[in-house]
Amino acid sequence: MTTVGNVYLPRKQSVTAKHPAIIVGHPMGAVKEQSSNLYAQKLAEQGFVTLAIVLSFWGESDGRPRKLVSADIYAEDFSAGPAAGD
């Protein structure tokens, strides 16, 4: 299943420096454009590398039935985020 997201980087990111990273999810009933993108942008301004994701079954991410709430699958969405950068 494909989970969609946007990456935000600190403005003055050095390729040799390490930056802490945060994965930001959205509340139920919203998608990244409505909430998590805003938080991810603000955190990037503070020096974090951030990934704003759309949880499975919502928005542009895969999954049927749409708008399903599944804590187990959402945990997998957050766990898969760091693997995408490998």
C-alpha positions in Angstrom: 0.0 0.0 0.0 1.4 3.4 -0.9 1.3 6.2 1.6 1.7 9.8 0.3 3.7 12.5 2.0 5.7 15.7 1.6 9.2 16.3 3.0 10.3 19.6 4.4 13.9 20.6 5.0 15.4 23.3 7.1 16.4 26.3 4.9 20.0 26.3 5.9 20.5 22.5 5.7 24.1 21.4 5.5 24.7 18.2 3.7 27.3 17.2 6.3 25.2 18.1 9.4 22.7 15.7 10.9 19.2 17.0 11.7 16.5 15.5 13.9 13.5 14.2 11.9 9.8 14.1 12.7 7.0 12.4 10.9 3.7 14.4 11.1 0.3 12.7 10.6 -3.1 14.3 10.3 -6.1 14.0 12.5 -9.1 12.0 11.3 -11.2 13.8 8.8 -8.3 15.8 7.5 -5.4 15.3 5.1 -1.9 16.7 4.9 -2.9 19.9 3.2 -5.3 20.8 6.0 -3.0 20.2 9.0 0.1 18.2 8.9 1.8 20.2 6.1 1.5 23.4 8.3 3.0 21.7 11.3 5.7 20.1 9.2 6.6 23.5 7.7 6.8 25.2 11.1 9.0 22.4 12.5 11.3 22.6 9.5 11.7 26.3 10.2 13.0 25.3 13.6 15.6 23.0 12.1 13.9 19.7 11.8 13.6 17.5 8.7 9.9 16.6 8.6 7.7 14.2 6.7 4.0 15.1 6.5 2.1 11.9 5.6 -1.4 11.1 4.6 -2.4 8.0 6.5 -3.6 4.9 4.6 -7.2 5.0 3.4 -7.3 8.8 3.3 -6.6 11.4 0.6 -4.0 10.4 -2.0 -2.8 7.4 -0.1 -3.9 3.9 -1.0 -6.4 1.7 0.8 -10.0 0.5 0.7 -12.5 1.1 2.1 -11.8 4.9 2.1 -11.6 6.7 5.5 -11.1 3.5 7.4 -9.6 4.0 10.9 -7.0 1.4 11.7 -4.5 2.0 14.5 -2.4 -1.0 13.4 -2.1 0.1 9.9 -1.5 3.8 10.9 1.4 2.5 13.1 2.9 0.8 10.0 2.5 4.1 8.1 4.6 6.0 10.6 7.1 3.1 10.8 7.5 3.0 7.0 8.3 6.7 6.8 12.0 6.4 7.8 12.5 3.4 5.5 11.5 5.6 2.5 14.6 7.7 3.0 17.0 4.7 3.0 
